[in-house]
């Protein structure tokens, strides 16, 4: 996961487990405040689905949102990935996260193509 998504990941793969993703180190190789997202796993089906809350403690009015990844084997060595991030109001923050997730899904595609 850290090859294409966060720089650092903590993920306890069980309902009630913690997740913590940290992004973009600064020039001293330290994680910058405001680039860490935490949550609790609310659904976990190994190799099929994971849902977790997504919190940004550095942004006080950040809504309670839920990220869900669904995986489905579709043919020989191929997997369909469906990502949903729900709980935003129709505002600029939702648009920002659409761009954010598009970037990282493209990074996943690049990583998969490189590791074939």
Phi and psi restraints in degrees (range 20) as a CNS / XPLOR table:
assign (resid 1 and name C) (resid 2 and name N)
       (resid 2 and name CA) (resid 2 and name C) 1.0 -73.4 20.0 2
assign (resid 2 and name N) (resid 2 and name CA)
       (resid 2 and name C) (resid 3 and name N) 1.0 -5.3 20.0 2
assign (resid 2 and name C) (resid 3 and name N)
       (resid 3 and name CA) (resid 3 and name C) 1.0 -77.6 20.0 2
assign (resid 3 and name N) (resid 3 and name CA)
       (resid 3 and name C) (resid 4 and name N) 1.0 -17.1 20.0 2
assign (resid 3 and name C) (resid 4 and name N)
       (resid 4 and name CA) (resid 4 and name C) 1.0 -140.5 20.0 2
assign (resid 4 and name N) (resid 4 and name CA)
       (resid 4 and name C) (resid 5 and name N) 1.0 -8.2 20.0 2
assign (resid 4 and name C) (resid 5 and name N)
       (resid 5 and name CA) (resid 5 and name C) 1.0 -123.9 20.0 2
assign (resid 5 and name N) (resid 5 and name CA)
       (resid 5 and name C) (resid 6 and name N) 1.0 -102.1 20.0 2
assign (resid 5 and name C) (resid 6 and name N)
       (resid 6 and name CA) (resid 6 and name C) 1.0 -83.8 20.0 2
assign (resid 6 and name N) (resid 6 and name CA)
       (resid 6 and name C) (resid 7 and name N) 1.0 160.4 20.0 2
assign (resid 6 and name C) (resid 7 and name N)
       (resid 7 and name CA) (resid 7 and name C) 1.0 -71.8 20.0 2
assign (resid 7 and name N) (resid 7 and name CA)
       (resid 7 and name C) (resid 8 and name N) 1.0 -30.5 20.0 2
assign (resid 7 and name C) (resid 8 and name N)
       (resid 8 and name CA) (resid 8 and name C) 1.0 -140.5 20.0 2
assign (resid 8 and name N) (resid 8 and name CA)
       (resid 8 and name C) (resid 9 and name N) 1.0 135.9 20.0 2
assign (resid 8 and name C) (resid 9 and name N)
       (resid 9 and name CA) (resid 9 and name C) 1.0 -135.0 20.0 2
assign (resid 9 and name N) (resid 9 and name CA)
       (resid 9 and name C) (resid 10 and name N) 1.0 134.2 20.0 2
assign (resid 9 and name C) (resid 10 and name N)
       (resid 10 and name CA) (resid 10 and name C) 1.0 -120.1 20.0 2
assign (resid 10 and name N) (resid 10 and name CA)
       (resid 10 and name C) (resid 11 and name N) 1.0 124.6 20.0 2
assign (resid 10 and name C) (resid 11 and name N)
       (resid 11 and name CA) (resid 11 and name C) 1.0 -145.1 20.0 2
assign (resid 11 and name N) (resid 11 and name CA)
       (resid 11 and name C) (resid 12 and name N) 1.0 114.7 20.0 2
assign (resid 11 and name C) (resid 12 and name N)
       (resid 12 and name CA) (resid 12 and name C) 1.0 -97.4 20.0 2
assign (resid 12 and name N) (resid 12 and name CA)
       (resid 12 and name C) (resid 13 and name N) 1.0 101.0 20.0 2
assign (resid 12 and name C) (resid 13 and name N)
       (resid 13 and name CA) (resid 13 and name C) 1.0 -74.3 20.0 2
assign (resid 13 and name N) (resid 13 and name CA)
       (resid 13 and name C) (resid 14 and name N) 1.0 74.6 20.0 2
assign (resid 13 and name C) (resid 14 and name N)
       (resid 14 and name CA) (resid 14 and name C) 1.0 -163.6 20.0 2
assign (resid 14 and name N) (resid 14 and name CA)
       (resid 14 and name C) (resid 15 and name N) 1.0 153.7 20.0 2
assign (resid 14 and name C) (resid 15 and name N)
       (resid 15 and name CA) (resid 15 and name C) 1.0 -60.9 20.0 2
assign (resid 15 and name N) (resid 15 and name CA)
       (resid 15 and name C) (resid 16 and name N) 1.0 129.6 20.0 2
assign (resid 15 and name C) (resid 16 and name N)
       (resid 16 and name CA) (resid 16 and name C) 1.0 92.2 20.0 2
assign (resid 16 and name N) (resid 16 and name CA)
       (resid 16 and name C) (resid 17 and name N) 1.0 -9.1 20.0 2
assign (resid 16 and name C) (resid 17 and name N)
       (resid 17 and name CA) (resid 17 and name C) 1.0 -71.6 20.0 2
assign (resid 17 and name N) (resid 17 and name CA)
       (resid 17 and name C) (resid 18 and name N) 1.0 161.9 20.0 2
assign (resid 17 and name C) (resid 18 and name N)
       (resid 18 and name CA) (resid 18 and name C) 1.0 -93.6 20.0 2
assign (resid 18 and name N) (resid 18 and name CA)
       (resid 18 and name C) (resid 19 and name N) 1.0 153.3 20.0 2
assign (resid 18 and name C) (resid 19 and name N)
       (resid 19 and name CA) (resid 19 and name C) 1.0 -132.8 20.0 2
assign (resid 19 and name N) (resid 19 and name CA)
       (resid 19 and name C) (resid 20 and name N) 1.0 142.9 20.0 2
assign (resid 19 and name C) (resid 20 and name N)
       (resid 20 and name CA) (resid 20 and name C) 1.0 -149.6 20.0 2
assign (resid 20 and name N) (resid 20 and name CA)
       (resid 20 and name C) (resid 21 and name N) 1.0 120.5 20.0 2
assign (resid 20 and name C) (resid 21 and name N)
       (resid 21 and name CA) (resid 21 and name C) 1.0 -118.0 20.0 2
assign (resid 21 and name N) (resid 21 and name CA)
       (resid 21 and name C) (resid 22 and name N) 1.0 131.4 20.0 2
assign (resid 21 and name C) (resid 22 and name N)
       (resid 22 and name CA) (resid 22 and name C) 1.0 -118.8 20.0 2
assign (resid 22 and name N) (resid 22 and name CA)
       (resid 22 and name C) (resid 23 and name N) 1.0 137.9 20.0 2
assign (resid 22 and name C) (resid 23 and name N)
       (resid 23 and name CA) (resid 23 and name C) 1.0 -123.6 20.0 2
assign (resid 23 and name N) (resid 23 and name CA)
       (resid 23 and name C) (resid 24 and name N) 1.0 151.1 20.0 2
assign (resid 23 and name C) (resid 24 and name N)
       (resid 24 and name CA) (resid 24 and name C) 1.0 52.9 20.0 2
assign (resid 24 and name N) (resid 24 and name CA)
       (resid 24 and name C) (resid 25 and name N) 1.0 100.5 20.0 2
assign (resid 24 and name C) (resid 25 and name N)
       (resid 25 and name CA) (resid 25 and name C) 1.0 -78.6 20.0 2
assign (resid 25 and name N) (resid 25 and name CA)
       (resid 25 and name C) (resid 26 and name N) 1.0 153.3 20.0 2
assign (resid 25 and name C) (resid 26 and name N)
       (resid 26 and name CA) (resid 26 and name C) 1.0 -88.4 20.0 2
assign (resid 26 and name N) (resid 26 and name CA)
       (resid 26 and name C) (resid 27 and name N) 1.0 -172.3 20.0 2
assign (resid 26 and name C) (resid 27 and name N)
       (resid 27 and name CA) (resid 27 and name C) 1.0 -64.2 20.0 2
assign (resid 27 and name N) (resid 27 and name CA)
       (resid 27 and name C) (resid 28 and name N) 1.0 -19.3 20.0 2
assign (resid 27 and name C) (resid 28 and name N)
       (resid 28 and name CA) (resid 28 and name C) 1.0 -95.9 20.0 2
assign (resid 28 and name N) (resid 28 and name CA)
       (resid 28 and name C) (resid 29 and name N) 1.0 12.2 20.0 2
assign (resid 28 and name C) (resid 29 and name N)
       (resid 29 and name CA) (resid 29 and name C) 1.0 64.2 20.0 2
assign (resid 29 and name N) (resid 29 and name CA)
       (resid 29 and name C) (resid 30 and name N) 1.0 26.5 20.0 2
assign (resid 29 and name C) (resid 30 and name N)
       (resid 30 and name CA) (resid 30 and name C) 1.0 -105.0 20.0 2
assign (resid 30 and name N) (resid 30 and name CA)
       (resid 30 and name C) (resid 31 and name N) 1.0 149.3 20.0 2
assign (resid 30 and name C) (resid 31 and name N)
       (resid 31 and name CA) (resid 31 and name C) 1.0 -77.7 20.0 2
assign (resid 31 and name N) (resid 31 and name CA)
       (resid 31 and name C) (resid 32 and name N) 1.0 131.0 20.0 2
assign (resid 31 and name C) (resid 32 and name N)
       (resid 32 and name CA) (resid 32 and name C) 1.0 -80.8 20.0 2
assign (resid 32 and name N) (resid 32 and name CA)
       (resid 32 and name C) (resid 33 and name N) 1.0 143.2 20.0 2
assign (resid 32 and name C) (resid 33 and name N)
       (resid 33 and name CA) (resid 33 and name C) 1.0 -60.0 20.0 2
assign (resid 33 and name N) (resid 33 and name CA)
       (resid 33 and name C) (resid 34 and name N) 1.0 139.0 20.0 2
assign (resid 33 and name C) (resid 34 and name N)
       (resid 34 and name CA) (resid 34 and name C) 1.0 95.2 20.0 2
assign (resid 34 and name N) (resid 34 and name CA)
       (resid 34 and name C) (resid 35 and name N) 1.0 -4.3 20.0 2
assign (resid 34 and name C) (resid 35 and name N)
       (resid 35 and name CA) (resid 35 and name C) 1.0 -116.4 20.0 2
assign (resid 35 and name N) (resid 35 and name CA)
       (resid 35 and name C) (resid 36 and name N) 1.0 29.8 20.0 2
assign (resid 35 and name C) (resid 36 and name N)
       (resid 36 and name CA) (resid 36 and name C) 1.0 -123.3 20.0 2
assign (resid 36 and name N) (resid 36 and name CA)
       (resid 36 and name C) (resid 37 and name N) 1.0 133.7 20.0 2
assign (resid 36 and name C) (resid 37 and name N)
       (resid 37 and name CA) (resid 37 and name C) 1.0 -124.3 20.0 2
assign (resid 37 and name N) (resid 37 and name CA)
       (resid 37 and name C) (resid 38 and name N) 1.0 136.2 20.0 2
assign (resid 37 and name C) (resid 38 and name N)
       (resid 38 and name CA) (resid 38 and name C) 1.0 -128.3 20.0 2
assign (resid 38 and name N) (resid 38 and name CA)
       (resid 38 and name C) (resid 39 and name N) 1.0 161.7 20.0 2
assign (resid 38 and name C) (resid 39 and name N)
       (resid 39 and name CA) (resid 39 and name C) 1.0 -175.2 20.0 2
assign (resid 39 and name N) (resid 39 and name CA)
       (resid 39 and name C) (resid 40 and name N) 1.0 -176.8 20.0 2
assign (resid 39 and name C) (resid 40 and name N)
       (resid 40 and name CA) (resid 40 and name C) 1.0 -121.6 20.0 2
assign (resid 40 and name N) (resid 40 and name CA)
       (resid 40 and name C) (resid 41 and name N) 1.0 136.3 20.0 2
assign (resid 40 and name C) (resid 41 and name N)
       (resid 41 and name CA) (resid 41 and name C) 1.0 -73.7 20.0 2
assign (resid 41 and name N) (resid 41 and name CA)
       (resid 41 and name C) (resid 42 and name N) 1.0 125.1 20.0 2
assign (resid 41 and name C) (resid 42 and name N)
       (resid 42 and name CA) (resid 42 and name C) 1.0 -109.4 20.0 2
assign (resid 42 and name N) (resid 42 and name CA)
       (resid 42 and name C) (resid 43 and name N) 1.0 -14.3 20.0 2
assign (resid 42 and name C) (resid 43 and name N)
       (resid 43 and name CA) (resid 43 and name C) 1.0 -152.2 20.0 2
assign (resid 43 and name N) (resid 43 and name CA)
       (resid 43 and name C) (resid 44 and name N) 1.0 135.1 20.0 2
assign (resid 43 and name C) (resid 44 and name N)
       (resid 44 and name CA) (resid 44 and name C) 1.0 -146.5 20.0 2
assign (resid 44 and name N) (resid 44 and name CA)
       (resid 44 and name C) (resid 45 and name N) 1.0 116.4 20.0 2
assign (resid 44 and name C) (resid 45 and name N)
       (resid 45 and name CA) (resid 45 and name C) 1.0 -124.7 20.0 2
assign (resid 45 and name N) (resid 45 and name CA)
       (resid 45 and name C) (resid 46 and name N) 1.0 106.9 20.0 2
assign (resid 45 and name C) (resid 46 and name N)
       (resid 46 and name CA) (resid 46 and name C) 1.0 -49.2 20.0 2
assign (resid 46 and name N) (resid 46 and name CA)
       (resid 46 and name C) (resid 47 and name N) 1.0 132.8 20.0 2
assign (resid 46 and name C) (resid 47 and name N)
       (resid 47 and name CA) (resid 47 and name C) 1.0 63.6 20.0 2
assign (resid 47 and name N) (resid 47 and name CA)
       (resid 47 and name C) (resid 48 and name N) 1.0 11.9 20.0 2
assign (resid 47 and name C) (resid 48 and name N)
       (resid 48 and name CA) (resid 48 and name C) 1.0 -132.6 20.0 2
assign (resid 48 and name N) (resid 48 and name CA)
       (resid 48 and name C) (resid 49 and name N) 1.0 -45.1 20.0 2
assign (resid 48 and name C) (resid 49 and name N)
       (resid 49 and name CA) (resid 49 and name C) 1.0 -158.2 20.0 2
assign (resid 49 and name N) (resid 49 and name CA)
       (resid 49 and name C) (resid 50 and name N) 1.0 140.6 20.0 2
assign (resid 49 and name C) (resid 50 and name N)
       (resid 50 and name CA) (resid 50 and name C) 1.0 -142.3 20.0 2
assign (resid 50 and name N) (resid 50 and name CA)
       (resid 50 and name C) (resid 51 and name N) 1.0 134.5 20.0 2
assign (resid 50 and name C) (resid 51 and name N)
       (resid 51 and name CA) (resid 51 and name C) 1.0 -128.7 20.0 2
assign (resid 51 and name N) (resid 51 and name CA)
       (resid 51 and name C) (resid 52 and name N) 1.0 139.1 20.0 2
assign (resid 51 and name C) (resid 52 and name N)
       (resid 52 and name CA) (resid 52 and name C) 1.0 -148.3 20.0 2
assign (resid 52 and name N) (resid 52 and name CA)
       (resid 52 and name C) (resid 53 and name N) 1.0 153.1 20.0 2
assign (resid 52 and name C) (resid 53 and name N)
       (resid 53 and name CA) (resid 53 and name C) 1.0 -71.5 20.0 2
assign (resid 53 and name N) (resid 53 and name CA)
       (resid 53 and name C) (resid 54 and name N) 1.0 153.7 20.0 2
assign (resid 53 and name C) (resid 54 and name N)
       (resid 54 and name CA) (resid 54 and name C) 1.0 -128.2 20.0 2
assign (resid 54 and name N) (resid 54 and name CA)
       (resid 54 and name C) (resid 55 and name N) 1.0 111.7 20.0 2
assign (resid 54 and name C) (resid 55 and name N)
       (resid 55 and name CA) (resid 55 and name C) 1.0 -121.5 20.0 2
assign (resid 55 and name N) (resid 55 and name CA)
       (resid 55 and name C) (resid 56 and name N) 1.0 146.4 20.0 2
assign (resid 55 and name C) (resid 56 and name N)
       (resid 56 and name CA) (resid 56 and name C) 1.0 -125.3 20.0 2
assign (resid 56 and name N) (resid 56 and name CA)
       (resid 56 and name C) (resid 57 and name N) 1.0 95.6 20.0 2
assign (resid 56 and name C) (resid 57 and name N)
       (resid 57 and name CA) (resid 57 and name C) 1.0 -69.4 20.0 2
assign (resid 57 and name N) (resid 57 and name CA)
       (resid 57 and name C) (resid 58 and name N) 1.0 -13.5 20.0 2
assign (resid 57 and name C) (resid 58 and name N)
       (resid 58 and name CA) (resid 58 and name C) 1.0 -91.0 20.0 2
assign (resid 58 and name N) (resid 58 and name CA)
       (resid 58 and name C) (resid 59 and name N) 1.0 -3.1 20.0 2
assign (resid 58 and name C) (resid 59 and name N)
       (resid 59 and name CA) (resid 59 and name C) 1.0 -121.8 20.0 2
assign (resid 59 and name N) (resid 59 and name CA)
       (resid 59 and name C) (resid 60 and name N) 1.0 97.7 20.0 2
assign (resid 59 and name C) (resid 60 and name N)
       (resid 60 and name CA) (resid 60 and name C) 1.0 -58.3 20.0 2
assign (resid 60 and name N) (resid 60 and name CA)
       (resid 60 and name C) (resid 61 and name N) 1.0 -31.6 20.0 2
assign (resid 60 and name C) (resid 61 and name N)
       (resid 61 and name CA) (resid 61 and name C) 1.0 -98.7 20.0 2
assign (resid 61 and name N) (resid 61 and name CA)
       (resid 61 and name C) (resid 62 and name N) 1.0 17.6 20.0 2
assign (resid 61 and name C) (resid 62 and name N)
       (resid 62 and name CA) (resid 62 and name C) 1.0 -66.0 20.0 2
assign (resid 62 and name N) (resid 62 and name CA)
       (resid 62 and name C) (resid 63 and name N) 1.0 129.2 20.0 2
assign (resid 62 and name C) (resid 63 and name N)
       (resid 63 and name CA) (resid 63 and name C) 1.0 -71.3 20.0 2
assign (resid 63 and name N) (resid 63 and name CA)
       (resid 63 and name C) (resid 64 and name N) 1.0 159.4 20.0 2
assign (resid 63 and name C) (resid 64 and name N)
       (resid 64 and name CA) (resid 64 and name C) 1.0 -75.6 20.0 2
assign (resid 64 and name N) (resid 64 and name CA)
       (resid 64 and name C) (resid 65 and name N) 1.0 116.3 20.0 2
assign (resid 64 and name C) (resid 65 and name N)
       (resid 65 and name CA) (resid 65 and name C) 1.0 -122.8 20.0 2
assign (resid 65 and name N) (resid 65 and name CA)
       (resid 65 and name C) (resid 66 and name N) 1.0 164.7 20.0 2
assign (resid 65 and name C) (resid 66 and name N)
       (resid 66 and name CA) (resid 66 and name C) 1.0 -131.8 20.0 2
assign (resid 66 and name N) (resid 66 and name CA)
       (resid 66 and name C) (resid 67 and name N) 1.0 130.7 20.0 2
assign (resid 66 and name C) (resid 67 and name N)
       (resid 67 and name CA) (resid 67 and name C) 1.0 -103.6 20.0 2
assign (resid 67 and name N) (resid 67 and name CA)
       (resid 67 and name C) (resid 68 and name N) 1.0 132.3 20.0 2
assign (resid 67 and name C) (resid 68 and name N)
       (resid 68 and name CA) (resid 68 and name C) 1.0 -129.1 20.0 2
assign (resid 68 and name N) (resid 68 and name CA)
       (resid 68 and name C) (resid 69 and name N) 1.0 129.3 20.0 2
assign (resid 68 and name C) (resid 69 and name N)
       (resid 69 and name CA) (resid 69 and name C) 1.0 -111.9 20.0 2
assign (resid 69 and name N) (resid 69 and name CA)
       (resid 69 and name C) (resid 70 and name N) 1.0 126.9 20.0 2
assign (resid 69 and name C) (resid 70 and name N)
       (resid 70 and name CA) (resid 70 and name C) 1.0 -118.5 20.0 2
assign (resid 70 and name N) (resid 70 and name CA)
       (resid 70 and name C) (resid 71 and name N) 1.0 131.7 20.0 2
assign (resid 70 and name C) (resid 71 and name N)
       (resid 71 and name CA) (resid 71 and name C) 1.0 -117.2 20.0 2
assign (resid 71 and name N) (resid 71 and name CA)
       (resid 71 and name C) (resid 72 and name N) 1.0 137.5 20.0 2
assign (resid 71 and name C) (resid 72 and name N)
       (resid 72 and name CA) (resid 72 and name C) 1.0 -141.3 20.0 2
assign (resid 72 and name N) (resid 72 and name CA)
       (resid 72 and name C) (resid 73 and name N) 1.0 122.7 20.0 2
assign (resid 72 and name C) (resid 73 and name N)
       (resid 73 and name CA) (resid 73 and name C) 1.0 -68.8 20.0 2
assign (resid 73 and name N) (resid 73 and name CA)
       (resid 73 and name C) (resid 74 and name N) 1.0 126.4 20.0 2
assign (resid 73 and name C) (resid 74 and name N)
       (resid 74 and name CA) (resid 74 and name C) 1.0 -111.5 20.0 2
assign (resid 74 and name N) (resid 74 and name CA)
       (resid 74 and name C) (resid 75 and name N) 1.0 -27.1 20.0 2
assign (resid 74 and name C) (resid 75 and name N)
       (resid 75 and name CA) (resid 75 and name C) 1.0 -168.7 20.0 2
assign (resid 75 and name N) (resid 75 and name CA)
       (resid 75 and name C) (resid 76 and name N) 1.0 -170.2 20.0 2
assign (resid 75 and name C) (resid 76 and name N)
       (resid 76 and name CA) (resid 76 and name C) 1.0 -49.4 20.0 2
assign (resid 76 and name N) (resid 76 and name CA)
       (resid 76 and name C) (resid 77 and name N) 1.0 114.1 20.0 2
assign (resid 76 and name C) (resid 77 and name N)
       (resid 77 and name CA) (resid 77 and name C) 1.0 55.1 20.0 2
assign (resid 77 and name N) (resid 77 and name CA)
       (resid 77 and name C) (resid 78 and name N) 1.0 27.8 20.0 2
assign (resid 77 and name C) (resid 78 and name N)
       (resid 78 and name CA) (resid 78 and name C) 1.0 -125.5 20.0 2
assign (resid 78 and name N) (resid 78 and name CA)
       (resid 78 and name C) (resid 79 and name N) 1.0 145.0 20.0 2
assign (resid 78 and name C) (resid 79 and name N)
       (resid 79 and name CA) (resid 79 and name C) 1.0 -134.5 20.0 2
assign (resid 79 and name N) (resid 79 and name CA)
       (resid 79 and name C) (resid 80 and name N) 1.0 135.3 20.0 2
assign (resid 79 and name C) (resid 80 and name N)
       (resid 80 and name CA) (resid 80 and name C) 1.0 -86.8 20.0 2
assign (resid 80 and name N) (resid 80 and name CA)
       (resid 80 and name C) (resid 81 and name N) 1.0 132.7 20.0 2
assign (resid 80 and name C) (resid 81 and name N)
       (resid 81 and name CA) (resid 81 and name C) 1.0 -116.1 20.0 2
assign (resid 81 and name N) (resid 81 and name CA)
       (resid 81 and name C) (resid 82 and name N) 1.0 124.3 20.0 2
assign (resid 81 and name C) (resid 82 and name N)
       (resid 82 and name CA) (resid 82 and name C) 1.0 -117.3 20.0 2
assign (resid 82 and name N) (resid 82 and name CA)
       (resid 82 and name C) (resid 83 and name N) 1.0 126.6 20.0 2
assign (resid 82 and name C) (resid 83 and name N)
       (resid 83 and name CA) (resid 83 and name C) 1.0 -118.9 20.0 2
assign (resid 83 and name N) (resid 83 and name CA)
       (resid 83 and name C) (resid 84 and name N) 1.0 130.6 20.0 2
assign (resid 83 and name C) (resid 84 and name N)
       (resid 84 and name CA) (resid 84 and name C) 1.0 -129.8 20.0 2
assign (resid 84 and name N) (resid 84 and name CA)
       (resid 84 and name C) (resid 85 and name N) 1.0 135.4 20.0 2
assign (resid 84 and name C) (resid 85 and name N)
       (resid 85 and name CA) (resid 85 and name C) 1.0 -125.9 20.0 2
assign (resid 85 and name N) (resid 85 and name CA)
       (resid 85 and name C) (resid 86 and name N) 1.0 105.9 20.0 2
assign (resid 85 and name C) (resid 86 and name N)
       (resid 86 and name CA) (resid 86 and name C) 1.0 -113.2 20.0 2
assign (resid 86 and name N) (resid 86 and name CA)
       (resid 86 and name C) (resid 87 and name N) 1.0 154.1 20.0 2
assign (resid 86 and name C) (resid 87 and name N)
       (resid 87 and name CA) (resid 87 and name C) 1.0 117.6 20.0 2
assign (resid 87 and name N) (resid 87 and name CA)
       (resid 87 and name C) (resid 88 and name N) 1.0 -1.9 20.0 2
assign (resid 87 and name C) (resid 88 and name N)
       (resid 88 and name CA) (resid 88 and name C) 1.0 -83.1 20.0 2
assign (resid 88 and name N) (resid 88 and name CA)
       (resid 88 and name C) (resid 89 and name N) 1.0 149.5 20.0 2
assign (resid 88 and name C) (resid 89 and name N)
       (resid 89 and name CA) (resid 89 and name C) 1.0 -83.2 20.0 2
assign (resid 89 and name N) (resid 89 and name CA)
       (resid 89 and name C) (resid 90 and name N) 1.0 160.0 20.0 2
assign (resid 89 and name C) (resid 90 and name N)
       (resid 90 and name CA) (resid 90 and name C) 1.0 -71.3 20.0 2
assign (resid 90 and name N) (resid 90 and name CA)
       (resid 90 and name C) (resid 91 and name N) 1.0 85.9 20.0 2
assign (resid 90 and name C) (resid 91 and name N)
       (resid 91 and name CA) (resid 91 and name C) 1.0 -144.5 20.0 2
assign (resid 91 and name N) (resid 91 and name CA)
       (resid 91 and name C) (resid 92 and name N) 1.0 -170.2 20.0 2
assign (resid 91 and name C) (resid 92 and name N)
       (resid 92 and name CA) (resid 92 and name C) 1.0 -63.8 20.0 2
assign (resid 92 and name N) (resid 92 and name CA)
       (resid 92 and name C) (resid 93 and name N) 1.0 -32.4 20.0 2
assign (resid 92 and name C) (resid 93 and name N)
       (resid 93 and name CA) (resid 93 and name C) 1.0 -63.0 20.0 2
assign (resid 93 and name N) (resid 93 and name CA)
       (resid 93 and name C) (resid 94 and name N) 1.0 -40.8 20.0 2
assign (resid 93 and name C) (resid 94 and name N)
       (resid 94 and name CA) (resid 94 and name C) 1.0 -62.7 20.0 2
assign (resid 94 and name N) (resid 94 and name CA)
       (resid 94 and name C) (resid 95 and name N) 1.0 -42.4 20.0 2
assign (resid 94 and name C) (resid 95 and name N)
       (resid 95 and name CA) (resid 95 and name C) 1.0 -63.6 20.0 2
assign (resid 95 and name N) (resid 95 and name CA)
       (resid 95 and name C) (resid 96 and name N) 1.0 -41.1 20.0 2
assign (resid 95 and name C) (resid 96 and name N)
       (resid 96 and name CA) (resid 96 and name C) 1.0 -60.2 20.0 2
assign (resid 96 and name N) (resid 96 and name CA)
       (resid 96 and name C) (resid 97 and name N) 1.0 -43.1 20.0 2
assign (resid 96 and name C) (resid 97 and name N)
       (resid 97 and name CA) (resid 97 and name C) 1.0 -72.4 20.0 2
assign (resid 97 and name N) (resid 97 and name CA)
       (resid 97 and name C) (resid 98 and name N) 1.0 -30.1 20.0 2
assign (resid 97 and name C) (resid 98 and name N)
       (resid 98 and name CA) (resid 98 and name C) 1.0 -58.3 20.0 2
assign (resid 98 and name N) (resid 98 and name CA)
       (resid 98 and name C) (resid 99 and name N) 1.0 -45.8 20.0 2
assign (resid 98 and name C) (resid 99 and name N)
       (resid 99 and name CA) (resid 99 and name C) 1.0 -66.1 20.0 2
assign (resid 99 and name N) (resid 99 and name CA)
       (resid 99 and name C) (resid 100 and name N) 1.0 -40.8 20.0 2
assign (resid 99 and name C) (resid 100 and name N)
       (resid 100 and name CA) (resid 100 and name C) 1.0 -58.8 20.0 2
assign (resid 100 and name N) (resid 100 and name CA)
       (resid 100 and name C) (resid 101 and name N) 1.0 -52.3 20.0 2
assign (resid 100 and name C) (resid 101 and name N)
       (resid 101 and name CA) (resid 101 and name C) 1.0 -67.9 20.0 2
assign (resid 101 and name N) (resid 101 and name CA)
       (resid 101 and name C) (resid 102 and name N) 1.0 -36.2 20.0 2
assign (resid 101 and name C) (resid 102 and name N)
       (resid 102 and name CA) (resid 102 and name C) 1.0 -58.8 20.0 2
assign (resid 102 and name N) (resid 102 and name CA)
       (resid 102 and name C) (resid 103 and name N) 1.0 -42.9 20.0 2
assign (resid 102 and name C) (resid 103 and name N)
       (resid 103 and name CA) (resid 103 and name C) 1.0 -58.8 20.0 2
assign (resid 103 and name N) (resid 103 and name CA)
       (resid 103 and name C) (resid 104 and name N) 1.0 -49.6 20.0 2
assign (resid 103 and name C) (resid 104 and name N)
       (resid 104 and name CA) (resid 104 and name C) 1.0 -72.9 20.0 2
assign (resid 104 and name N) (resid 104 and name CA)
       (resid 104 and name C) (resid 105 and name N) 1.0 -30.5 20.0 2
assign (resid 104 and name C) (resid 105 and name N)
       (resid 105 and name CA) (resid 105 and name C) 1.0 -67.4 20.0 2
assign (resid 105 and name N) (resid 105 and name CA)
       (resid 105 and name C) (resid 106 and name N) 1.0 -36.3 20.0 2
assign (resid 105 and name C) (resid 106 and name N)
       (resid 106 and name CA) (resid 106 and name C) 1.0 -64.3 20.0 2
assign (resid 106 and name N) (resid 106 and name CA)
       (resid 106 and name C) (resid 107 and name N) 1.0 -36.9 20.0 2
assign (resid 106 and name C) (resid 107 and name N)
       (resid 107 and name CA) (resid 107 and name C) 1.0 -64.1 20.0 2
assign (resid 107 and name N) (resid 107 and name CA)
       (resid 107 and name C) (resid 108 and name N) 1.0 -37.4 20.0 2
assign (resid 107 and name C) (resid 108 and name N)
       (resid 108 and name CA) (resid 108 and name C) 1.0 -63.4 20.0 2
assign (resid 108 and name N) (resid 108 and name CA)
       (resid 108 and name C) (resid 109 and name N) 1.0 -43.8 20.0 2
assign (resid 108 and name C) (resid 109 and name N)
       (resid 109 and name CA) (resid 109 and name C) 1.0 -59.4 20.0 2
assign (resid 109 and name N) (resid 109 and name CA)
       (resid 109 and name C) (resid 110 and name N) 1.0 -47.7 20.0 2
assign (resid 109 and name C) (resid 110 and name N)
       (resid 110 and name CA) (resid 110 and name C) 1.0 -59.5 20.0 2
assign (resid 110 and name N) (resid 110 and name CA)
       (resid 110 and name C) (resid 111 and name N) 1.0 -42.7 20.0 2
assign (resid 110 and name C) (resid 111 and name N)
       (resid 111 and name CA) (resid 111 and name C) 1.0 -63.1 20.0 2
assign (resid 111 and name N) (resid 111 and name CA)
       (resid 111 and name C) (resid 112 and name N) 1.0 -43.8 20.0 2
assign (resid 111 and name C) (resid 112 and name N)
       (resid 112 and name CA) (resid 112 and name C) 1.0 -64.6 20.0 2
assign (resid 112 and name N) (resid 112 and name CA)
       (resid 112 and name C) (resid 113 and name N) 1.0 -41.1 20.0 2
assign (resid 112 and name C) (resid 113 and name N)
       (resid 113 and name CA) (resid 113 and name C) 1.0 -65.7 20.0 2
assign (resid 113 and name N) (resid 113 and name CA)
       (resid 113 and name C) (resid 114 and name N) 1.0 -35.4 20.0 2
assign (resid 113 and name C) (resid 114 and name N)
       (resid 114 and name CA) (resid 114 and name C) 1.0 -71.4 20.0 2
assign (resid 114 and name N) (resid 114 and name CA)
       (resid 114 and name C) (resid 115 and name N) 1.0 -29.9 20.0 2
assign (resid 114 and name C) (resid 115 and name N)
       (resid 115 and name CA) (resid 115 and name C) 1.0 -97.4 20.0 2
assign (resid 115 and name N) (resid 115 and name CA)
       (resid 115 and name C) (resid 116 and name N) 1.0 9.2 20.0 2
